Structures are given as structure tokens and as C-alpha cells.
């Protein structure tokens, strides 16, 4: 994604954020891998007029990271709680009667 304008780069980032936010709300965390890690490389410095837009994208990114981090931590806690819970083997049932005809 080289030689993008800043407008195009921010369009790409905002589109990825929208897809990631929708995937997170839908609980489809596997879909996050389709959008995470992409980083458009615009040419030159960020124009001052786009500063608020870039700051908003950064804020959304940080909120998304915090939500994913919390969900991962909740999963780790749930897995840990399951491992600490005593697991008992099912009790073996003995027949109540014997059918002599069998």
C-alpha cells in the first residue's frame, strides 16, 4: 500500500476499523485476523486538516485493542476457572435387576 494519499490511507484504516468493530460486536474474533496488521503507508507528512480524523482513528484503534484485550483476559480467566473446578468421573451404574431370560 505504498504511495497512498493521506485521505486514501485514512479511508483504508477507517474501513478496517469498521470491519473489526463489526466482527467484535458479532463475536467473530477470528475475522479480526483479516483486518489486523495492515498498515497503509501514505506519502509525506499528515496534513493538518486531517489531524482530527487521524486522532479519531487512533482513539477507535485503542478502544478496539482494549476490548480485545479484555475479551482475551476473560477467556483466560474462564479457562483457569474450569481447570480449577474439580472434575469427577461419572459414577458407574449397576443393574437394578438381572433378566435371567437374556
Phi, psi and omega in degrees: 000045182278159175060035174275153170283162179295325177298315179294320180296316179292325174301315180296316180296314180294323176295317177296319178297318179298315179296319180293318179296319178296317179298319180295315179297326180277356180075019181259069185294335177297330180290344179296331181295339178289336185244341182281147175092349176279140182216100179296147182244090179286155179275140174078189182275155177293123177295144184303325181296338181263000180306310179298322179294317178294320178296321178295318178297320178295318178297317177297321179297315180295322177295319178296316178300318180296319180294316179296318179300316180294319180294321177295318179296320178296322178294317178298317179298318180295319178294321178295320179295322179293323180290330180279340181289133180292130178258125180249144177286146178297143180286142180278130180266136176261149180297145179279337178207166178244128176271108183292341181280347184279000000 
